[in-house]
Amino acid sequence: MPTFTALTTLTGKAPAEALGDAMERLVPEPTGIGVFEMEDGSGLWEVGSYFTEAPDEAALALLAAAFGANPFVVSEVPETDWVAHVRRELAPVEAGRFFVYGSHDADKIPDGKIPLLIEAAMAFGTGHHGTTLGCLKALDHLIEDGFTASKVADIGCGTAVLAMAAARVWDGTMIASDIDQVAVDVAEANLKANGMGGAVACVEAAGFDHPDLKANAPFDLIFANILKGPLIALAPDVAAHLKDGGIAILSGILNEQAAEVVEVYARSGVNLVQSNEIGEWTTLVLARNAQF
């Protein structure tokens, strides 16, 4: 079955979201619609949709004109082995001393970099998304500033790339947890692929609700790259499991949500040290009862 895409760009979040809503009423209707801020600093938003039959290009042209968008580009997408496609197109990522790559780029590891192998099929946590990249950059800056950690927790670990990055730099107790057992299995597979089997304990847990996390607290460093709602709910537990002077690196936060997250954590004694934006995402570095 052929697939068609229709893509356009325009300035502003509100107009982009309104255009996305309007596209739901097209005939034939799209099977999916996405609205994303482009992470190139241009201020543009991309609105795209998928169709299982050729879209009405006249209707798309009217919508583009009505919302001040650029003309839609309509393409027929051939059937594709998407994993193979991503392997070809997903370039390695450098975040300070860290180099995240797929096995297809094993020959591109620069001298002096710390390599982290994450296969393209495991899309969340490859380092390309602004949240994961922000966390890796924050970790690199902490190391550059002389911070050390012998106990690290990666909450909501996904591929466990953050826990692996910490384990590449420091010896000690590294624990990666996720609420989804599939993610835990992926994390363990990634560790083995990197020759790091056993370097990070991978556990299934909601937040800090696991005996290993409780037994090894307080932690010097806690990663939580999830979403605003769960981060806010976790604030008291992060404070309770972080040692005095310990650091929390939080992401999965839209830029406009960052101030609320900072305020909630401050009430638990975990205070802002640094805030960094990559595209529409913010990464927060906070310290418990101290300024690093």
C-alpha positions as CSV (number, residue, x, y, z in Angstrom):
1,M,0.0,0.0,0.0
2,P,1.5,3.4,-1.0
3,T,2.0,6.1,1.7
4,F,1.9,9.8,1.0
5,T,3.3,12.6,3.0
6,A,2.4,16.3,3.1
7,L,4.8,18.7,4.8
8,T,4.9,22.4,5.3
9,T,6.5,24.9,7.6
10,L,5.3,28.1,9.2
11,T,6.3,30.5,12.0
12,G,4.8,30.1,15.5
13,K,3.6,27.3,17.7
14,A,-0.1,28.4,17.9
15,P,-0.6,28.7,14.1
16,A,1.2,25.4,13.6
17,E,-1.0,23.6,16.1
18,A,-4.1,25.2,14.6
19,L,-3.1,24.0,11.1
20,G,-2.5,20.5,12.5
21,D,-6.1,20.5,14.0
22,A,-7.6,21.8,10.7
23,M,-5.9,19.0,8.7
24,E,-7.8,16.4,10.7
25,R,-10.9,17.4,8.7
26,L,-9.4,16.8,5.3
27,V,-10.9,14.2,2.9
28,P,-9.2,11.8,2.5
29,E,-8.3,12.1,6.1
30,P,-4.6,11.7,7.2
31,T,-3.6,8.6,9.2
32,G,-1.3,10.7,11.3
33,I,-0.4,14.4,11.9
34,G,2.7,15.8,13.5
35,V,3.6,19.3,14.7
36,F,7.2,19.9,15.6
37,E,9.5,22.9,16.3
38,M,12.5,22.7,14.0
39,E,15.7,22.4,16.1
40,D,17.8,24.7,13.9
41,G,17.1,28.0,15.7
42,S,15.0,29.2,12.7
43,G,11.8,29.6,14.8
44,L,9.9,27.6,12.2
45,W,7.5,24.8,12.9
46,E,6.9,21.8,10.7
47,V,3.5,20.4,10.2
48,G,3.3,17.0,8.4
49,S,0.8,14.2,7.8
50,Y,0.6,10.8,6.4
51,F,-2.1,9.5,4.0
52,T,-2.8,6.0,2.6
53,E,-4.2,7.6,-0.6
54,A,-3.2,10.7,-2.5
55,P,-4.3,13.8,-0.5
56,D,-6.4,16.6,-2.0
57,E,-3.6,19.1,-3.0
58,A,-6.1,21.9,-3.7
59,A,-7.4,21.6,-0.1
60,L,-3.9,21.6,1.2
61,A,-3.1,24.7,-0.8
62,L,-6.1,26.5,0.7
63,L,-5.1,25.4,4.2
64,A,-1.5,26.7,3.7
65,A,-2.8,30.0,2.5
66,A,-5.3,30.3,5.3
67,F,-2.7,29.7,8.0
68,G,0.2,31.6,6.4
69,A,2.2,28.4,5.8
70,N,4.6,27.6,3.0
71,P,3.0,25.5,0.2
72,F,2.7,21.8,1.1
73,V,5.2,19.4,-0.4
74,V,3.4,16.2,-1.2
75,S,5.4,13.0,-1.8
76,E,4.7,9.4,-2.3
77,V,6.8,7.3,0.0
78,P,8.1,4.0,-1.3
79,E,7.9,0.9,0.9
80,T,11.1,1.1,2.9
81,D,13.0,-1.0,5.4
82,W,13.0,1.7,8.0
83,V,15.6,0.3,10.3
84,A,18.0,0.0,7.3
85,H,17.0,3.5,6.3
86,V,17.7,5.0,9.7
87,R,21.0,3.2,9.9
88,R,22.0,5.0,6.7
89,E,20.7,8.4,7.6
90,L,21.2,8.7,11.4
91,A,24.5,10.3,11.8
92,P,26.7,9.9,14.9
93,V,26.2,12.4,17.7
94,E,29.0,14.1,19.6
95,A,28.3,15.5,23.1
96,G,31.5,16.8,24.5
97,R,33.7,13.7,25.2
98,F,30.9,11.3,24.3
99,F,30.3,9.8,20.8
100,V,27.0,8.0,20.3
101,Y,26.9,5.9,17.1
102,G,25.3,2.9,15.4
103,S,27.3,-0.2,14.4
104,H,27.2,1.0,10.8
105,D,29.4,4.0,11.9
106,A,31.9,2.0,13.9
107,D,34.7,3.1,11.6
108,K,34.0,6.8,12.4
109,I,34.8,6.9,16.2
110,P,37.2,9.8,16.7
111,D,40.3,9.4,18.7
112,G,39.9,10.5,22.3
113,K,36.2,10.2,22.4
114,I,34.2,7.9,24.7
115,P,32.1,5.7,22.3
116,L,28.6,4.6,23.1
117,L,27.0,2.1,20.7
118,I,23.2,2.5,20.4
119,E,21.6,0.8,17.5
120,A,19.3,2.9,15.3
121,A,16.4,0.4,15.8
122,M,16.2,1.5,19.4
123,A,15.1,5.0,18.5
124,F,14.4,6.6,21.9
125,G,17.7,7.5,23.6
126,T,20.0,7.4,20.6
127,G,21.3,10.8,21.5
128,H,19.7,12.6,18.6
129,H,16.7,13.9,20.5
130,G,17.2,17.2,22.3
131,T,16.5,15.7,25.7
132,T,19.1,12.9,25.6
133,L,21.6,15.1,23.9
134,G,21.0,17.8,26.6
135,C,21.6,15.2,29.3
136,L,24.9,14.0,27.8
137,K,26.1,17.6,27.4
138,A,25.2,18.4,31.0
139,L,27.1,15.3,32.1
140,D,30.1,16.3,30.1
141,H,30.1,19.8,31.6
142,L,29.9,18.4,35.1
143,I,32.9,16.1,34.4
144,E,34.8,19.1,33.0
145,D,34.1,21.1,36.1
146,G,35.6,18.3,38.3
147,F,32.4,16.6,39.5
148,T,32.7,12.9,40.4
149,A,30.1,10.3,41.3
150,S,30.4,6.8,42.7
151,K,26.6,6.2,42.9
152,V,24.5,7.0,39.9
153,A,20.8,6.3,39.2
154,D,19.2,6.6,35.7
155,I,15.4,6.8,36.3
156,G,13.3,6.1,33.2
157,C,16.5,4.9,31.4
158,G,15.2,3.9,28.0
159,T,18.3,2.7,26.2
160,A,20.4,3.4,29.3
161,V,22.7,5.5,27.3
162,L,23.0,8.0,30.2
163,A,23.9,5.3,32.8
164,M,26.4,3.9,30.3
165,A,28.0,7.3,29.8
166,A,28.5,7.7,33.6
167,A,29.8,4.1,33.9
168,R,32.4,4.9,31.1
169,V,33.8,7.7,33.3
170,W,33.4,6.5,36.9
171,D,33.7,3.3,38.9
172,G,31.0,2.6,41.4
173,T,27.3,1.6,41.6
174,M,25.3,2.5,38.5
175,I,21.6,1.6,38.4
176,A,19.3,2.1,35.4
177,S,15.6,1.6,35.9
178,D,12.5,1.8,33.7
179,I,8.8,1.1,34.3
180,D,8.8,-1.0,31.1
181,Q,10.5,-4.4,31.1
182,V,11.1,-4.1,27.4
183,A,13.2,-1.0,28.0
184,V,15.1,-2.9,30.7
185,D,15.8,-5.7,28.3
186,V,17.0,-3.1,25.7
187,A,19.2,-1.5,28.3
188,E,20.8,-4.9,29.1
189,A,21.3,-5.6,25.4
190,N,23.0,-2.2,24.9
191,L,25.4,-2.9,27.8
192,K,26.4,-6.2,26.3
193,A,26.9,-4.6,22.9
194,N,29.2,-2.1,24.5
195,G,31.2,-4.7,26.3
196,M,29.8,-3.4,29.6
197,G,27.8,-6.3,30.9
198,G,27.4,-5.9,34.6
199,A,28.7,-2.3,34.7
200,V,25.1,-1.1,35.2
201,A,22.4,-2.9,37.1
202,C,19.2,-2.7,35.1
203,V,15.9,-3.0,37.0
204,E,12.2,-2.7,36.4
205,A,10.8,0.0,38.7
206,A,8.3,2.8,38.9
207,G,10.5,5.7,40.0
208,F,12.7,4.7,42.9
209,D,10.4,1.8,44.0
210,H,13.0,-1.0,43.9
211,P,15.1,-2.6,46.6
212,D,18.4,-1.9,44.8
213,L,17.6,1.8,44.5
214,K,16.6,2.1,48.1
215,A,19.6,0.2,49.3
216,N,22.1,2.3,47.4
217,A,20.7,5.7,48.2
218,P,21.7,8.4,48.6
219,F,23.1,8.9,45.1
220,D,25.7,11.4,43.9
221,L,24.0,11.8,40.5
222,I,20.4,11.1,39.4
223,F,19.3,11.3,35.7
224,A,15.6,11.5,35.0
225,N,14.9,12.1,31.3
226,I,11.1,11.5,31.2
227,L,8.3,14.1,31.0
228,K,7.1,17.1,33.1
229,G,4.3,15.4,34.9
230,P,6.3,12.4,36.2
231,L,9.3,14.7,37.0
232,I,7.1,16.8,39.2
233,A,5.6,13.8,40.9
234,L,9.2,12.4,41.5
235,A,10.5,15.6,43.1
236,P,10.2,14.5,46.7
237,D,11.7,11.1,45.9
238,V,14.6,12.6,43.9
239,A,15.4,14.8,47.0
240,A,15.1,11.8,49.3
241,H,17.5,9.7,47.2
242,L,20.0,12.4,46.4
243,K,22.9,13.1,48.8
244,D,23.6,16.6,50.1
245,G,25.5,18.3,47.3
246,G,24.4,15.7,44.8
247,I,23.3,16.6,41.3
248,A,20.1,15.8,39.4
249,I,20.0,16.1,35.6
250,L,16.4,16.4,34.4
251,S,15.0,16.5,30.9
252,G,12.0,15.7,28.8
253,I,10.8,19.2,29.7
254,L,9.5,21.6,27.1
255,N,11.1,25.1,27.4
256,E,7.9,26.7,28.6
257,Q,7.6,24.0,31.4
258,A,11.0,24.5,32.8
259,A,10.2,27.2,35.4
260,E,7.4,25.1,36.9
261,V,9.8,22.1,37.3
262,V,12.5,24.3,38.8
263,E,10.0,25.7,41.3
264,V,8.7,22.3,42.4
265,Y,12.2,20.9,43.0
266,A,13.3,24.0,44.9
267,R,10.5,23.3,47.4
268,S,12.2,19.9,48.0
269,G,15.6,21.5,48.5
270,V,16.9,20.6,45.0
271,N,17.9,23.9,43.4
272,L,18.8,25.1,39.9
273,V,22.4,25.2,38.9
274,Q,22.1,25.4,35.2
275,S,19.4,25.4,32.5
276,N,20.1,24.6,28.8
277,E,17.8,24.6,25.8
278,I,18.2,22.5,22.6
279,G,15.3,23.3,20.2
280,E,12.1,23.1,22.2
281,W,13.5,21.0,25.0
282,T,15.2,22.1,28.3
283,T,17.7,20.2,30.4
284,L,18.0,21.2,34.0
285,V,21.0,20.6,36.3
286,L,20.1,20.9,40.0
287,A,21.9,20.3,43.3
288,R,20.5,19.2,46.6
289,N,21.1,21.7,49.4
290,A,24.1,23.1,47.7
291,Q,25.3,25.1,44.7
292,F,27.8,23.1,42.7
